[in-house]
Amino acid sequence: MKLSQTKVELLAPAGKWDVFMAVIGAGADAVYIAGKQFNMRMHRSDFNFTDEQLALAVAYAHERNVKVYVTVNNLISDAEMDGLYDYLKYLQDIKVDAIIVHDLGAINLVNEKKLDIPMHASTMMNVHSVEMATELKNLGVSRIITSRDITLFQVKEIGEKVGIETEYFVHGDMCVSQSGQCHSSGVIFGKSANRGECMKPCRWKYSIVESKSGEEIGDLPDGYLLAMKDMCMFQHIPEMIQAGVSSFKIEGRMRHEGFLKPIVTLYRKAIDDYLSSPFTYWHKIEDFEKMYKDRVRDFTTSMAFSYATSNVFDYSGSKEPLFLSRGAREKNLTLNDLDQNPFETDNRGPENEKSLAVKVSNINAVTKALTAGADYVYLAAEVSPVRGEGWTKEGLRDAVKMAHDMGRKIVYGTPRICTLRELSEIEWLFDVGEKVGVDGVLVHNLGALHCANQFSLNIISDFSFNILNKDSIKMLEKSGVKRVTSSIESSFNDLYELAKHSAIPVECIVHGSLPGMLLEHCLPAMLVTKTNAKSSCRLPCRYINYALKDEKGEIRTIEVDQYCRNHIMFASDLCVLPYLNSFLMTDVEVFRIEAQYYEDDLMETVVNHYRRRMDLLMENPSVFLPLPESEWNNLLEKSSKGLSLCAYSQDVTRSRSTLEVMKTATQAN
């Protein structure tokens, strides 16, 4: 292979003016900064740039032949969209070199308003396949900041096959969850990781326990089991350049000048040394020692070269610089909550038909869900082979026939993460679905959407798209989506407005076990067999149902799917049954029960309750009828967890101050 790259961009962060000047002086080719809104670092009001400072920063950088990228990379509510347009227009006028975007609504706004401003897809968009990158390129995106959970080989493949610039994190803080797929802070605290306000539940102290009893298991370690070390690719600059990475990104917009300037200087020198004489290049050990001595946390290369083992974590927590919270109880509903409805509507009455959907993971559950009154049954894509789950071609066909014989509908699910393997498998799934007349497919990402559009199928977007505004829905509608699912971080008020103004039908989740985090890592493999799930793992998940217990005693189950990814579930299940009439008063058309992790009998009980309640309330939905105590007690008695309103009672788009949330979390029992 010919080494063809002669220039690599070194991209540095800055949160304050002195840092901005310092990293440029240290040799950064580009700097990414943020204004006072629409970004992923909102904890501190003394960081980020005013509009006037943004203009000065662009002028200062351009005089020195340095580029400026502005982060516009948080999720955005409908109420913020007008302000977003004004902000983007301003950024265009001051000639920023690109914006870094996360929300599909922002992309739609740029395209509809024909703004002349380059777009880079944030790592929060979790781009992990050629197909995803292709979709984004077609939407006008010129650079992909790749998922942090893919290898350099996959980054190289995306860049070469799509013909798009790639940006890769080379140094700094890392999230344990798949980017954009951590909802823990938003649901528990009302401070969303997708809105730049994460309270860092991944930095809590945990013990690993049996999920039902809560008992600790054997001699397994406890401690900061999700606390990742910092990324450091300093010793692997040749590999990154040969992977065709366009831009080396240093994390740290909240870091000070004394920390960032030496790091930028060292990377600048190493990149230049390699490009000037790659055959004789050898990184200077004394340079790495300087970096290592001044580190915040210990270093890792994460998944740049292979699947990670437990060496990516620091269980001691000794180097953690800041704990924003230390465990928290999820607020459960009680009998005292049944007589008071926290959700107000305008009482104008629903203007559409309402349907009940249920997600299940085996063919027996399909039968029970249909008998209990489900209008749609969704076949879960991420299943547990250990529990004997999974869908054969015959099972898929039988499910469709069974539903159609009863006048109901079947939807095939797809995985939340779709790399090359998963995309090949869902092509098979879509081919089967097209032949048997499946009623829809549920997609979680743009790669799966790209694949689904090759078939004649009704496409439903799932909650992983993090939909909070109607401009995002417009973007998905243009891409062939027929129905959208709202974000599981959506408040009731945001859901109400979203459904009211959406051009296509909206679906929401009303009950079930929801994921707080999605991990590429497998904790049981790391902790029990001291390896990773892709390398000689003896599958300890066959014998024990693992869970994480925090310092407040809350138990969050670890669900291991067939790809050995870990889904860290909330301690409490979502339940809106006592307030279902308010949800029926919205323009939401489909109400979904997430029952894929339920035993069949519990699933049947839950579906029966919602079916009866929906039928009763639809006769006069504007009248609030308290849920009978006997029904509540029956549901609670059969449920394996406590029941809560999750994010519906929060409001991540109008959140409290971080200080207030930290105080509340500290005082919680």
C-alpha positions as CSV (number, residue, x, y, z in Angstrom):
1,M,0.0,0.0,0.0
2,K,1.4,3.4,-0.9
3,L,1.5,6.0,1.8
4,S,-0.3,8.8,0.1
5,Q,-1.2,11.2,3.0
6,T,0.9,14.2,3.2
7,K,-1.3,16.3,5.5
8,V,-3.2,15.3,8.6
9,E,-5.4,17.8,10.5
10,L,-4.7,18.1,14.3
11,L,-7.9,19.3,15.9
12,A,-7.8,20.8,19.3
13,P,-10.6,21.9,21.8
14,A,-11.0,25.2,23.5
15,G,-13.6,26.4,26.0
16,K,-12.0,29.7,26.8
17,W,-10.1,32.4,25.0
18,D,-6.7,31.8,26.5
19,V,-7.0,28.1,25.7
20,F,-8.0,29.0,22.1
21,M,-4.9,31.1,21.5
22,A,-2.7,28.6,23.3
23,V,-3.7,25.5,21.2
24,I,-3.3,27.5,18.0
25,G,0.1,28.6,19.1
26,A,1.0,25.0,19.9
27,G,0.3,23.9,16.3
28,A,-3.4,23.0,16.0
29,D,-4.6,23.1,12.4
30,A,-8.2,23.5,13.6
31,V,-10.0,24.3,16.8
32,Y,-13.5,23.2,17.8
33,I,-15.4,25.6,20.1
34,A,-19.0,26.2,21.2
35,G,-21.3,29.1,21.7
36,K,-23.4,29.5,24.9
37,Q,-26.1,27.2,23.6
38,F,-26.7,24.0,21.5
39,N,-23.6,22.1,22.6
40,M,-22.5,19.1,24.7
41,R,-20.6,21.0,27.4
42,M,-23.3,22.9,29.4
43,H,-22.3,22.2,33.0
44,R,-20.3,25.4,33.4
45,S,-21.6,28.9,32.5
46,D,-18.0,30.3,32.5
47,F,-17.0,28.1,29.6
48,N,-18.0,28.5,25.9
49,F,-18.0,31.6,23.7
50,T,-20.4,34.5,23.4
51,D,-21.6,35.3,19.8
52,E,-19.1,38.2,19.7
53,Q,-16.3,36.0,20.9
54,L,-17.1,33.4,18.2
55,A,-16.7,36.1,15.5
56,L,-13.4,37.2,17.0
57,A,-12.2,33.6,17.2
58,V,-12.9,32.9,13.5
59,A,-11.1,36.1,12.5
60,Y,-8.2,35.3,14.8
61,A,-7.9,31.7,13.5
62,H,-8.3,32.6,9.8
63,E,-5.5,35.2,10.0
64,R,-3.3,32.3,11.1
65,N,-4.6,29.8,8.5
66,V,-6.4,27.8,11.2
67,K,-10.0,26.5,10.9
68,V,-12.7,26.9,13.4
69,Y,-15.5,24.3,13.9
70,V,-18.5,25.1,16.1
71,T,-20.3,22.4,18.0
72,V,-24.0,22.4,17.5
73,N,-24.2,18.8,18.7
74,N,-26.9,18.4,21.3
75,L,-30.5,17.2,20.8
76,I,-32.9,20.0,20.2
77,S,-36.5,20.5,21.1
78,D,-39.2,22.0,18.9
79,A,-39.3,25.1,21.0
80,E,-35.6,25.7,20.2
81,M,-35.7,25.4,16.5
82,D,-36.4,29.0,15.7
83,G,-33.4,30.0,17.8
84,L,-31.3,27.4,16.2
85,Y,-31.9,28.8,12.7
86,D,-30.9,32.3,13.9
87,Y,-27.8,30.9,15.4
88,L,-26.8,28.9,12.3
89,K,-27.4,31.9,10.2
90,Y,-25.0,33.8,12.4
91,L,-22.4,31.1,12.2
92,Q,-22.7,31.2,8.4
93,D,-22.3,34.9,8.4
94,I,-19.1,34.9,10.5
95,K,-17.8,32.2,8.2
96,V,-17.1,29.3,10.5
97,D,-15.4,26.5,8.6
98,A,-18.0,23.8,9.7
99,I,-20.6,23.0,12.3
100,I,-20.5,19.7,14.2
101,V,-24.1,18.3,14.3
102,H,-25.9,15.6,16.1
103,D,-29.6,16.2,15.7
104,L,-31.2,15.3,12.3
105,G,-33.4,18.4,12.7
106,A,-30.3,20.6,12.5
107,I,-29.3,18.9,9.2
108,N,-32.8,19.3,7.9
109,L,-32.7,23.0,8.8
110,V,-29.4,23.6,7.0
111,N,-30.7,21.9,3.9
112,E,-34.2,23.4,3.8
113,K,-32.9,26.9,4.4
114,K,-30.1,26.4,2.0
115,L,-27.5,27.6,4.5
116,D,-24.0,27.7,3.1
117,I,-22.2,26.0,6.0
118,P,-20.3,22.7,6.0
119,M,-21.6,19.9,8.3
120,H,-19.6,17.4,10.3
121,A,-21.5,14.5,11.8
122,S,-20.8,14.4,15.6
123,T,-19.6,11.2,17.2
124,M,-23.0,11.4,19.0
125,M,-24.6,10.3,15.8
126,N,-22.7,7.0,16.4
127,V,-21.6,6.4,12.8
128,H,-20.3,2.8,12.7
129,S,-21.0,1.6,9.1
130,V,-20.4,2.5,5.5
131,E,-24.2,2.6,5.0
132,M,-24.7,5.2,7.8
133,A,-21.9,7.3,6.4
134,T,-23.4,7.0,2.9
135,E,-26.8,8.3,4.1
136,L,-25.2,11.2,5.9
137,K,-23.1,12.1,2.8
138,N,-26.3,12.1,0.8
139,L,-27.7,14.6,3.3
140,G,-24.9,17.0,2.8
141,V,-22.5,15.9,5.5
142,S,-18.8,16.3,4.5
143,R,-17.1,14.6,7.5
144,I,-17.8,11.8,9.8
145,I,-16.6,11.9,13.4
146,T,-16.8,8.2,13.8
147,S,-18.2,6.1,16.7
148,R,-15.7,5.5,19.4
149,D,-16.6,1.8,19.5
150,I,-15.2,0.8,16.1
151,T,-11.7,-0.2,15.0
152,L,-9.3,1.8,12.8
153,F,-9.9,-0.8,10.1
154,Q,-13.6,0.1,10.1
155,V,-12.7,3.8,10.0
156,K,-10.5,3.2,7.0
157,E,-13.3,1.2,5.3
158,I,-15.8,4.1,5.8
159,G,-13.4,6.7,4.5
160,E,-12.4,4.7,1.4
161,K,-15.8,3.3,0.4
162,V,-17.9,6.4,1.0
163,G,-15.3,8.9,-0.1
164,I,-15.8,11.1,3.0
165,E,-13.5,12.7,5.5
166,T,-13.1,10.8,8.8
167,E,-12.3,12.2,12.2
168,Y,-11.1,10.1,15.1
169,F,-10.7,10.8,18.8
170,V,-7.0,10.3,19.7
171,H,-6.8,11.7,23.2
172,G,-9.0,12.4,26.2
173,D,-12.2,11.4,28.1
174,M,-14.2,8.4,26.9
175,C,-17.8,7.3,27.4
176,V,-18.5,3.6,28.1
177,S,-21.8,3.7,26.4
178,Q,-22.3,3.7,22.6
179,S,-22.5,7.4,21.7
180,G,-26.0,8.9,21.7
181,Q,-27.3,5.7,23.3
182,C,-26.9,6.6,27.0
183,H,-30.2,7.7,28.6
184,S,-29.4,7.2,32.2
185,S,-28.7,10.7,33.3
186,G,-31.7,12.1,31.3
187,V,-34.2,9.7,32.8
188,I,-32.8,9.6,36.4
189,F,-31.9,13.3,36.8
190,G,-33.5,15.1,33.9
191,K,-30.0,16.1,32.8
192,S,-29.4,14.5,29.4
193,A,-26.1,13.1,28.2
194,N,-27.5,14.0,24.7
195,R,-27.9,17.6,25.8
196,G,-24.4,18.2,27.3
197,E,-25.5,17.9,30.9
198,C,-24.6,14.3,31.9
199,M,-24.4,13.5,35.6
200,K,-22.0,10.6,34.8
201,P,-23.7,7.5,36.2
202,C,-20.9,5.6,34.4
203,R,-18.5,7.0,37.0
204,W,-20.4,5.5,40.0
205,K,-19.2,2.8,42.2
206,Y,-20.9,-0.5,41.5
207,S,-20.8,-4.1,42.6
208,I,-21.9,-6.9,40.3
209,V,-24.7,-9.0,41.6
210,E,-27.3,-11.6,40.7
211,S,-30.2,-9.6,39.2
212,K,-33.1,-11.0,41.2
213,S,-31.6,-11.6,44.6
214,G,-29.2,-8.7,44.6
215,E,-26.5,-10.9,46.1
216,E,-22.9,-10.3,45.2
217,I,-21.3,-13.0,43.1
218,G,-18.2,-14.9,44.2
219,D,-14.9,-13.0,44.2
220,L,-15.7,-10.6,41.5
221,P,-14.3,-7.1,41.9
222,D,-16.5,-4.2,42.9
223,G,-15.6,-0.5,42.4
224,Y,-15.9,1.8,39.4
225,L,-16.9,-0.9,37.0
226,L,-17.9,1.4,34.1
227,A,-15.2,4.0,34.5
228,M,-13.2,4.1,31.3
229,K,-9.6,5.2,31.1
230,D,-8.7,8.1,28.9
231,M,-8.0,7.5,25.2
232,C,-4.3,8.0,24.1
233,M,-3.2,7.1,20.6
234,F,0.1,9.0,20.8
235,Q,2.1,5.7,20.2
236,H,0.0,4.8,17.2
237,I,0.2,7.8,14.9
238,P,1.5,5.7,11.9
239,E,-1.5,3.3,12.2
240,M,-3.9,6.2,12.2
241,I,-2.4,8.0,9.2
242,Q,-2.3,4.7,7.3
243,A,-5.9,4.2,8.1
244,G,-6.6,7.4,6.2
245,V,-7.9,9.4,9.3
246,S,-8.3,13.0,8.1
247,S,-8.5,14.6,11.5
248,F,-6.9,13.7,14.8
249,K,-9.3,15.0,17.5
250,I,-8.2,15.8,21.0
251,E,-11.0,15.8,23.6
252,G,-11.2,18.4,26.4
253,R,-13.3,21.6,25.9
254,M,-13.4,21.9,29.7
255,R,-9.6,21.6,30.1
256,H,-7.3,24.5,30.9
257,E,-4.4,25.9,28.9
258,G,-1.7,24.2,31.0
259,F,-3.1,20.8,30.3
260,L,-4.0,21.1,26.6
261,K,-1.0,23.1,25.2
262,P,1.6,20.4,26.0
263,I,-0.6,17.7,24.5
264,V,-1.2,19.6,21.3
265,T,2.5,20.4,21.1
266,L,3.5,16.7,21.4
267,Y,1.0,15.5,18.8
268,R,2.0,18.2,16.4
269,K,5.6,17.2,16.6
270,A,4.9,13.5,16.3
271,I,2.6,13.9,13.3
272,D,5.1,16.2,11.5
273,D,8.0,13.8,12.3
274,Y,6.2,10.9,10.8
275,L,5.0,12.6,7.6
276,S,8.5,14.0,7.0
277,S,10.2,10.7,7.3
278,P,7.9,7.7,7.9
279,F,10.6,5.1,7.3
280,T,12.8,6.3,10.2
281,Y,10.0,7.4,12.5
282,W,10.1,6.3,16.2
283,H,8.1,8.1,18.7
284,K,10.2,9.7,21.4
285,I,9.8,7.9,24.7
286,E,10.6,11.1,26.6
287,D,7.7,12.8,24.9
288,F,5.3,10.0,25.9
289,E,6.6,10.2,29.4
290,K,5.7,13.9,29.6
291,M,2.2,13.1,28.5
292,Y,1.9,10.1,30.9
293,K,3.1,12.1,33.8
294,D,0.5,14.8,33.3
295,R,-2.4,12.4,32.6
296,V,-5.7,12.8,34.3
297,R,-6.6,9.1,34.1
298,D,-4.6,6.1,32.9
299,F,-4.5,5.5,29.2
300,T,-6.1,3.0,26.8
301,T,-6.4,2.6,23.1
302,S,-10.0,1.3,23.7
303,M,-11.3,-0.5,20.5
304,A,-8.9,1.1,18.0
305,F,-7.3,-2.3,17.3
306,S,-9.4,-5.0,18.8
307,Y,-12.3,-5.7,21.1
308,A,-11.5,-4.3,24.6
309,T,-10.9,-6.3,27.8
310,S,-11.2,-5.0,31.3
311,N,-7.9,-3.1,30.9
312,V,-10.0,-0.2,29.5
313,F,-11.5,0.4,32.9
314,D,-10.0,1.8,36.2
315,Y,-12.0,0.0,38.9
316,S,-10.2,1.9,41.6
317,G,-11.6,5.3,40.7
318,S,-8.5,6.8,42.2
319,K,-7.8,9.1,39.3
320,E,-11.3,10.2,38.7
321,P,-11.2,14.1,38.7
322,L,-14.9,14.8,39.3
323,F,-17.9,13.0,40.6
324,L,-21.1,14.8,39.6
325,S,-23.3,12.2,41.4
326,R,-22.8,9.1,43.5
327,G,-25.6,6.7,42.9
328,A,-29.3,7.6,42.8
329,R,-32.7,6.0,43.5
330,E,-35.2,6.1,40.7
331,K,-38.6,7.6,41.7
332,N,-41.2,4.9,41.8
333,L,-44.9,5.4,41.6
334,T,-47.0,4.6,44.7
335,L,-50.7,4.3,45.6
336,N,-50.6,8.0,46.6
337,D,-49.8,9.0,43.0
338,L,-52.9,7.4,41.5
339,D,-55.4,10.2,42.2
340,Q,-53.2,13.0,40.9
341,N,-52.6,13.4,37.2
342,P,-49.3,15.2,36.5
343,F,-50.0,15.6,32.8
344,E,-52.2,18.4,31.5
345,T,-53.8,18.5,28.0
346,D,-56.1,20.9,26.2
347,N,-59.0,18.5,26.4
348,R,-59.7,18.8,22.7
349,G,-59.9,15.0,22.4
350,P,-58.0,12.7,20.1
351,E,-58.3,13.0,16.4
352,N,-56.9,9.6,15.3
353,E,-57.2,5.9,16.0
354,K,-55.1,4.5,18.8
355,S,-53.2,1.2,18.6
356,L,-51.4,-1.0,21.1
357,A,-48.0,-2.5,20.2
358,V,-46.0,-5.1,22.2
359,K,-42.4,-6.1,21.6
360,V,-41.7,-9.8,22.4
361,S,-38.8,-12.2,22.0
362,N,-40.3,-15.6,21.3
363,I,-43.1,-17.2,19.3
364,N,-45.1,-18.2,22.4
365,A,-45.1,-14.6,23.5
366,V,-46.5,-13.6,20.1
367,T,-49.5,-15.9,20.7
368,K,-50.1,-14.5,24.2
369,A,-49.7,-10.9,23.1
370,L,-52.2,-11.2,20.3
371,T,-54.7,-13.0,22.5
372,A,-54.4,-10.3,25.2
373,G,-55.3,-7.6,22.6
374,A,-52.2,-6.3,20.9
375,D,-52.8,-4.6,17.6
376,Y,-49.1,-4.9,16.6
377,V,-46.5,-7.3,17.8
378,Y,-42.9,-6.4,17.3
379,L,-40.3,-9.2,17.1
380,A,-37.3,-8.1,19.2
381,A,-34.0,-8.2,17.3
382,E,-31.6,-8.3,20.2
383,V,-32.4,-11.5,22.0
384,S,-30.9,-13.9,24.5
385,P,-29.7,-17.2,23.0
386,V,-29.1,-18.3,26.6
387,R,-32.8,-18.2,27.2
388,G,-33.5,-20.0,24.0
389,E,-34.7,-16.9,22.2
390,G,-34.2,-16.1,18.5
391,W,-36.1,-16.1,15.2
392,T,-35.9,-18.8,12.6
393,K,-37.3,-18.3,9.1
394,E,-40.2,-20.5,10.0
395,G,-40.8,-18.6,13.3
396,L,-40.9,-15.3,11.4
397,R,-43.4,-16.7,8.9
398,D,-45.5,-18.3,11.6
399,A,-45.7,-15.0,13.5
400,V,-46.9,-13.1,10.4
401,K,-49.5,-15.8,9.6
402,M,-50.8,-15.9,13.1
403,A,-51.2,-12.1,13.3
404,H,-52.8,-11.8,9.9
405,D,-55.3,-14.6,10.7
406,M,-56.4,-12.5,13.7
407,G,-56.5,-9.3,11.7
408,R,-53.5,-7.9,13.5
409,K,-50.0,-6.9,12.4
410,I,-46.4,-8.0,12.8
411,V,-43.3,-5.8,12.7
412,Y,-39.7,-7.1,12.5
413,G,-37.2,-5.5,14.7
414,T,-33.5,-4.7,14.0
415,P,-30.4,-4.3,16.2
416,R,-29.6,-0.8,17.6
417,I,-26.0,-1.2,16.3
418,C,-25.5,-2.4,12.7
419,T,-22.0,-3.0,11.6
420,L,-21.2,-5.2,8.6
421,R,-22.4,-8.4,10.3
422,E,-25.7,-7.0,11.5
423,L,-26.4,-5.3,8.2
424,S,-25.9,-8.6,6.3
425,E,-28.3,-10.4,8.7
426,I,-31.0,-7.7,8.5
427,E,-30.9,-8.0,4.7
428,W,-31.8,-11.6,5.1
429,L,-34.5,-10.5,7.6
430,F,-35.9,-8.0,5.2
431,D,-35.9,-10.4,2.3
432,V,-37.9,-12.9,4.4
433,G,-40.3,-10.1,5.5
434,E,-40.9,-8.9,2.0
435,K,-41.8,-12.4,0.8
436,V,-44.2,-13.1,3.7
437,G,-45.9,-9.7,3.8
438,V,-44.6,-8.4,7.1
439,D,-46.4,-5.2,8.1
440,G,-43.3,-3.2,8.9
441,V,-39.7,-3.1,10.0
442,L,-38.3,-1.2,13.0
443,V,-34.9,0.5,12.4
444,H,-32.6,2.1,14.9
445,N,-30.0,3.8,12.7
446,L,-29.4,5.3,9.3
447,G,-27.5,2.2,8.2
448,A,-30.5,0.0,8.8
449,L,-32.7,2.6,7.2
450,H,-30.4,2.6,4.1
451,C,-30.8,-1.2,4.0
452,A,-34.6,-1.2,4.4
453,N,-35.0,1.2,1.5
454,Q,-33.7,-1.5,-0.8
455,F,-36.9,-3.4,-0.1
456,S,-40.6,-2.7,-0.4
457,L,-41.3,-2.4,3.4
458,N,-43.0,0.0,5.7
459,I,-40.3,1.6,7.8
460,I,-40.7,2.7,11.4
461,S,-37.9,4.5,13.2
462,D,-37.2,3.5,16.8
463,F,-36.2,5.4,19.9
464,S,-32.5,5.3,19.1
465,F,-32.9,8.1,16.6
466,N,-33.6,10.4,19.7
467,I,-36.4,12.3,18.1
468,L,-37.4,15.5,20.0
469,N,-38.4,17.9,17.1
470,K,-40.5,17.8,14.0
471,D,-37.6,18.8,11.8
472,S,-36.0,15.5,12.6
473,I,-39.2,13.8,11.6
474,K,-39.2,15.7,8.3
475,M,-35.7,14.4,7.6
476,L,-36.8,10.8,8.3
477,E,-39.9,11.2,6.2
478,K,-37.8,12.3,3.3
479,S,-35.7,9.2,3.8
480,G,-38.7,6.8,3.6
481,V,-39.8,6.5,7.2
482,K,-43.6,6.0,7.7
483,R,-43.8,6.3,11.5
484,V,-41.4,7.6,14.1
485,T,-40.9,6.6,17.8
486,S,-40.2,9.4,20.2
487,S,-37.1,9.5,22.3
488,I,-37.2,7.7,25.6
489,E,-35.9,11.0,27.0
490,S,-38.9,12.9,25.8
491,S,-41.1,14.6,28.4
492,F,-44.8,14.3,28.2
493,N,-45.0,17.9,27.1
494,D,-42.5,17.4,24.3
495,L,-44.3,14.3,23.2
496,Y,-47.6,16.1,23.1
497,E,-46.2,18.9,20.9
498,L,-44.2,16.5,18.7
499,A,-47.3,14.4,17.9
500,K,-49.4,17.4,17.4
501,H,-47.2,18.9,14.6
502,S,-45.7,15.7,13.0
503,A,-46.4,15.1,9.4
504,I,-46.4,11.3,9.9
505,P,-47.7,9.1,12.7
506,V,-45.9,9.1,16.1
507,E,-45.4,6.2,18.4
508,C,-44.3,6.3,22.0
509,I,-43.4,3.7,24.7
510,V,-45.8,3.5,27.6
511,H,-44.6,0.5,29.6
512,G,-41.6,-1.8,29.9
513,S,-38.0,-2.4,30.8
514,L,-35.9,0.4,29.2
515,P,-32.2,0.5,28.5
516,G,-30.1,3.2,30.3
517,M,-26.9,2.4,28.5
518,L,-25.8,0.3,25.5
519,L,-22.3,-1.1,25.8
520,E,-20.1,-2.7,23.2
521,H,-18.3,-4.2,26.1
522,C,-19.4,-7.4,27.9
523,L,-19.0,-6.9,31.6
524,P,-19.6,-10.6,32.6
525,A,-16.9,-11.6,30.1
526,M,-14.5,-9.0,31.4
527,L,-15.1,-9.6,35.1
528,V,-15.6,-13.4,35.2
529,T,-13.4,-14.8,32.4
530,K,-10.9,-11.9,32.3
531,T,-11.3,-11.6,28.5
532,N,-13.7,-10.2,26.0
533,A,-16.8,-11.6,24.5
534,K,-15.1,-12.1,21.1
535,S,-12.1,-14.0,22.4
536,S,-12.4,-17.4,24.0
537,C,-15.2,-16.3,26.3
538,R,-16.8,-19.3,28.2
539,L,-20.1,-17.5,28.3
540,P,-20.7,-16.9,32.1
541,C,-24.0,-15.3,31.2
542,R,-25.3,-18.9,30.7
543,Y,-25.4,-19.5,34.4
544,I,-26.2,-16.3,36.2
545,N,-28.3,-13.2,35.4
546,Y,-25.9,-10.4,36.2
547,A,-26.7,-6.9,37.3
548,L,-25.0,-3.8,38.7
549,K,-25.8,-2.5,42.2
550,D,-25.0,1.1,43.0
551,E,-24.2,2.7,46.3
552,K,-27.9,3.4,47.0
553,G,-28.8,-0.2,46.5
554,E,-30.5,0.2,43.1
555,I,-30.1,-2.9,40.9
556,R,-29.8,-2.5,37.1
557,T,-30.0,-5.7,35.2
558,I,-27.4,-6.5,32.5
559,E,-29.1,-8.0,29.4
560,V,-26.6,-9.7,27.1
561,D,-27.7,-10.1,23.5
562,Q,-26.6,-12.4,20.7
563,Y,-23.9,-10.0,19.7
564,C,-22.6,-10.0,23.3
565,R,-23.4,-6.3,23.8
566,N,-24.6,-5.3,27.2
567,H,-27.9,-3.4,27.7
568,I,-27.8,-1.8,31.2
569,M,-31.5,-1.6,32.1
570,F,-33.1,1.0,34.5
571,A,-33.8,-0.2,38.0
572,S,-37.5,0.6,37.5
573,D,-39.8,-0.1,34.6
574,L,-41.8,2.5,32.8
575,C,-45.5,2.6,33.5
576,V,-48.0,5.3,32.5
577,L,-51.1,3.1,33.1
578,P,-52.5,5.4,35.9
579,Y,-52.3,8.4,33.5
580,L,-53.1,6.7,30.2
581,N,-56.0,9.0,29.5
582,S,-53.6,11.9,29.1
583,F,-51.6,10.0,26.6
584,L,-54.7,9.1,24.7
585,M,-55.5,12.8,24.5
586,T,-52.4,13.4,22.4
587,D,-52.0,12.8,18.7
588,V,-49.8,9.8,19.3
589,E,-51.2,6.9,17.3
590,V,-49.3,3.8,18.6
591,F,-48.6,3.0,22.3
592,R,-45.9,0.4,22.8
593,I,-45.1,-2.0,25.6
594,E,-41.4,-3.0,25.7
595,A,-41.9,-6.6,26.9
596,Q,-39.0,-8.4,25.3
597,Y,-37.3,-9.0,28.7
598,Y,-40.5,-10.1,30.4
599,E,-41.6,-13.6,31.2
600,D,-44.6,-14.5,29.0
601,D,-47.1,-14.4,31.9
602,L,-46.0,-10.9,33.0
603,M,-46.2,-9.7,29.4
604,E,-49.7,-11.1,29.1
605,T,-50.8,-9.4,32.4
606,V,-49.4,-6.0,31.3
607,V,-51.0,-6.2,27.8
608,N,-54.4,-7.1,29.3
609,H,-54.3,-4.1,31.7
610,Y,-53.5,-1.7,28.9
611,R,-56.0,-3.2,26.5
612,R,-58.8,-2.9,29.0
613,R,-57.8,0.5,30.1
614,M,-57.5,1.9,26.6
615,D,-60.9,0.5,25.6
616,L,-62.5,2.0,28.7
617,L,-60.9,5.4,28.4
618,M,-61.5,5.9,24.7
619,E,-65.2,6.1,25.4
620,N,-64.5,9.4,27.1
621,P,-60.8,10.2,27.2
622,S,-61.2,13.8,28.4
623,V,-62.4,12.6,31.8
624,F,-59.7,11.6,34.3
625,L,-60.7,8.2,35.8
626,P,-58.3,7.1,38.6
627,L,-56.9,3.7,38.2
628,P,-58.6,1.3,40.6
629,E,-56.4,0.4,43.5
630,S,-57.0,-3.3,42.9
631,E,-55.6,-3.0,39.3
632,W,-52.6,-1.1,40.4
633,N,-51.8,-3.7,43.2
634,N,-52.2,-6.5,40.7
635,L,-49.8,-5.0,38.3
636,L,-47.3,-4.1,40.9
637,E,-47.5,-7.5,42.5
638,K,-46.7,-9.3,39.3
639,S,-44.0,-6.8,38.1
640,S,-40.4,-7.8,38.8
641,K,-39.3,-4.2,39.4
642,G,-40.7,-0.9,40.7
643,L,-42.7,1.2,38.3
644,S,-42.0,4.8,37.4
645,L,-42.7,7.5,34.8
646,C,-39.1,7.5,33.6
647,A,-38.5,10.7,31.5
648,Y,-42.1,11.7,31.0
649,S,-42.1,13.5,34.3
650,Q,-38.7,15.0,33.6
651,D,-37.9,17.7,31.1
652,V,-34.4,17.4,29.6
653,T,-34.9,20.5,27.4
654,R,-35.7,22.7,30.4
655,S,-33.5,21.1,33.0
656,R,-32.6,22.3,36.5
657,S,-29.1,23.6,37.3
658,T,-26.4,21.0,37.8
659,L,-25.8,22.3,41.3
660,E,-29.5,21.7,42.2
661,V,-29.4,18.2,40.7
662,M,-26.2,17.3,42.6
663,K,-27.8,18.5,45.8
664,T,-30.9,16.4,45.2
665,A,-28.9,13.3,44.4
666,T,-26.8,13.7,47.5
667,Q,-29.9,14.0,49.7
668,A,-31.7,11.1,48.2
669,N,-32.0,8.0,50.4
